[in-house]
Amino acid sequence: QQQAQQHLQSPGTRVLVYALGSGPLGTRADAGAPAQLLATVVLAEPVSQLGWLGNAVLAAVPRGYRLLHSGREVTDVVRDATDATLLATCPVRGLAALLVADTMLLLVDATGAAARAPLLLPDRPVAAAIAGAYVIAVTDTEILVYDVDTSQLLQTVAWAHDDAYAAARGCLPAAVDLSSGSLQLACSG
């Protein structure tokens, strides 16, 4: 318990990047080869989420987002964002959706620059995803589907959850399956 308390009080967060094999993602080339540590980057603040963006790692930190480049260079993508950060990346498109204000998602490219008009949402999202041609924002009462290229709202799906844990955290676990275009959400109740 004392070690855990010391870890929580220690400054900085180490972000570790490993190579798990030399084959393309999802193949078993060199499956028996040991993982190789490619980089360790230390950030001054805690990291709540990570995602690949181009050849870099995007980190959500309190009130902002940092882009960690292969040479251990760190650049600010957004500073002074909302208190609760939320990110969704789509490595195939080289895009990320970042919650920068309570009801605004900013789409950025692999350099961290704004790539499209921001998405202005009716309520704060609890989850976000990028699925091919769509950006999906999930609020407590709706699933909103936007065109990734124009930022235009295409569809609204009514839904609700009564997940007390998700309500307290302000976010729901979400994932997309690019091959089927499906959205997965995890909630109780």
C-alpha positions as CSV (number, residue, x, y, z in Angstrom):
1,Q,0.0,0.0,0.0
2,Q,2.9,2.4,0.8
3,Q,4.4,1.7,-2.6
4,A,1.1,2.5,-4.3
5,Q,0.8,5.8,-2.4
6,Q,4.4,6.7,-3.4
7,H,3.6,5.9,-7.1
8,L,0.5,8.1,-7.0
9,Q,2.5,11.0,-5.5
10,S,5.5,10.6,-7.9
11,P,5.7,13.3,-10.6
12,G,5.4,12.3,-14.2
13,T,3.9,9.5,-16.2
14,R,6.0,7.1,-18.3
15,V,4.5,6.3,-21.7
16,L,6.1,3.1,-23.1
17,V,6.0,2.2,-26.8
18,Y,6.7,-1.5,-27.6
19,A,7.2,-3.4,-30.9
20,L,5.4,-6.7,-30.5
21,G,6.7,-8.3,-33.7
22,S,8.1,-7.3,-37.1
23,G,5.0,-8.4,-39.1
24,P,2.1,-6.2,-40.2
25,L,-0.4,-5.5,-37.4
26,G,-2.5,-8.6,-36.8
27,T,-0.1,-11.1,-38.3
28,R,2.0,-13.7,-36.5
29,A,5.3,-12.9,-38.1
30,D,8.0,-13.4,-35.4
31,A,5.4,-14.4,-32.9
32,G,8.0,-16.0,-30.7
33,A,10.3,-12.9,-30.7
34,P,10.3,-10.9,-27.5
35,A,8.7,-7.5,-27.4
36,Q,11.1,-4.6,-28.0
37,L,10.9,-1.3,-26.1
38,L,11.1,1.4,-28.7
39,A,10.7,4.5,-26.6
40,T,10.0,5.8,-23.2
41,V,8.5,9.3,-22.9
42,V,8.0,11.0,-19.5
43,L,5.2,13.5,-19.2
44,A,4.8,15.8,-16.2
45,E,1.1,15.0,-15.8
46,P,-1.0,11.8,-15.6
47,V,-2.3,10.3,-18.9
48,S,-6.0,9.2,-19.1
49,Q,-6.1,7.9,-22.7
50,L,-3.7,7.0,-25.5
51,G,-4.2,6.6,-29.2
52,W,-2.1,6.2,-32.4
53,L,-2.2,9.3,-34.7
54,G,-0.1,8.9,-37.8
55,N,3.4,7.8,-36.6
56,A,2.9,9.4,-33.1
57,V,1.1,8.6,-29.9
58,L,-1.6,11.0,-28.8
59,A,-2.0,11.4,-25.0
60,A,-5.0,12.9,-23.2
61,V,-3.7,14.7,-20.1
62,P,-5.6,16.9,-17.6
63,R,-6.9,19.9,-19.6
64,G,-5.1,19.1,-22.8
65,Y,-3.6,16.7,-25.4
66,R,0.1,16.0,-26.2
67,L,1.6,14.4,-29.3
68,L,4.5,12.1,-28.6
69,H,6.7,11.7,-31.7
70,S,9.1,8.8,-32.4
71,G,12.2,10.9,-31.4
72,R,10.7,11.4,-27.9
73,E,9.7,14.9,-28.9
74,V,6.5,16.1,-27.2
75,T,4.3,18.8,-28.7
76,D,1.1,20.4,-27.4
77,V,-1.9,19.8,-29.5
78,V,-4.4,21.5,-27.3
79,R,-3.9,23.3,-24.0
80,D,-6.6,24.6,-21.7
81,A,-9.2,22.1,-22.9
82,T,-12.2,21.1,-20.8
83,D,-11.4,19.4,-17.5
84,A,-12.6,16.0,-18.8
85,T,-10.6,15.0,-21.8
86,L,-11.9,12.4,-24.3
87,L,-10.2,11.2,-27.5
88,A,-10.9,8.9,-30.4
89,T,-8.3,8.1,-33.1
90,C,-8.6,6.5,-36.5
91,P,-5.1,5.5,-37.6
92,V,-6.4,4.5,-41.1
93,R,-7.5,8.1,-41.8
94,G,-4.8,9.8,-39.7
95,L,-7.5,11.7,-37.7
96,A,-8.4,12.1,-34.0
97,A,-11.5,13.6,-32.3
98,L,-10.6,15.6,-29.2
99,L,-13.1,17.0,-26.6
100,V,-11.8,20.6,-26.2
101,A,-14.9,22.1,-24.6
102,D,-17.9,20.6,-22.9
103,T,-19.8,20.3,-26.1
104,M,-17.1,20.6,-28.8
105,L,-15.1,17.9,-30.6
106,L,-12.1,19.1,-32.6
107,L,-10.9,16.9,-35.4
108,V,-7.1,17.0,-35.8
109,D,-4.7,15.4,-38.4
110,A,-1.6,13.5,-37.8
111,T,0.4,16.7,-37.1
112,G,-2.1,17.8,-34.4
113,A,-3.5,20.6,-36.6
114,A,-7.2,21.2,-36.9
115,A,-8.4,19.2,-39.9
116,R,-12.1,20.1,-40.1
117,A,-14.6,22.4,-38.7
118,P,-15.3,21.4,-35.0
119,L,-18.3,19.4,-34.1
120,L,-20.7,21.4,-31.9
121,L,-22.7,18.9,-29.9
122,P,-26.1,19.4,-28.1
123,D,-24.7,17.8,-24.9
124,R,-21.3,16.7,-23.4
125,P,-20.3,13.4,-25.0
126,V,-19.5,10.3,-22.9
127,A,-17.9,8.5,-25.8
128,A,-16.5,9.3,-29.2
129,A,-15.3,7.2,-32.1
130,I,-14.2,7.6,-35.7
131,A,-15.5,4.8,-38.0
132,G,-14.4,5.2,-41.6
133,A,-16.4,8.1,-43.0
134,Y,-18.2,8.9,-39.7
135,V,-17.4,10.6,-36.4
136,I,-19.7,9.3,-33.7
137,A,-20.4,11.2,-30.5
138,V,-22.4,9.5,-27.8
139,T,-24.2,11.6,-25.1
140,D,-26.3,10.3,-22.2
141,T,-29.4,10.4,-24.4
142,E,-28.3,10.2,-28.1
143,I,-25.8,8.7,-30.5
144,L,-24.9,11.4,-33.1
145,V,-23.3,10.4,-36.4
146,Y,-21.4,13.1,-38.3
147,D,-19.7,13.1,-41.7
148,V,-16.0,13.0,-41.1
149,D,-15.2,15.3,-44.1
150,T,-17.9,18.0,-43.8
151,S,-18.7,17.8,-40.0
152,Q,-22.4,17.7,-40.9
153,L,-24.8,15.8,-38.6
154,L,-26.2,12.9,-40.6
155,Q,-28.1,10.9,-38.1
156,T,-29.4,11.0,-34.5
157,V,-30.3,7.8,-32.6
158,A,-32.1,8.0,-29.3
159,W,-30.8,5.9,-26.5
160,A,-30.3,6.0,-22.7
161,H,-28.3,4.4,-20.0
162,D,-28.5,4.4,-16.2
163,D,-24.9,3.4,-15.5
164,A,-23.9,5.1,-12.3
165,Y,-20.2,4.4,-12.7
166,A,-20.2,5.9,-16.3
167,A,-22.2,8.9,-15.0
168,A,-19.7,9.5,-12.2
169,R,-16.7,9.1,-14.6
170,G,-18.3,11.1,-17.4
171,C,-17.4,8.5,-20.0
172,L,-18.4,5.1,-21.4
173,P,-16.0,2.6,-23.0
174,A,-16.6,2.6,-26.8
175,A,-15.0,0.9,-29.8
176,V,-15.7,0.6,-33.5
177,D,-15.2,-2.3,-35.9
178,L,-14.0,-0.8,-39.2
179,S,-14.8,-3.9,-41.2
180,S,-18.5,-3.9,-40.2
181,G,-19.0,-0.2,-39.3
182,S,-20.5,-1.2,-35.9
183,L,-20.2,0.7,-32.7
184,Q,-19.8,-1.1,-29.3
185,L,-20.7,0.6,-26.0
186,A,-20.2,-0.9,-22.6
187,C,-22.7,0.2,-19.8
188,S,-24.7,-1.4,-17.1
189,G,-28.4,-1.2,-16.6
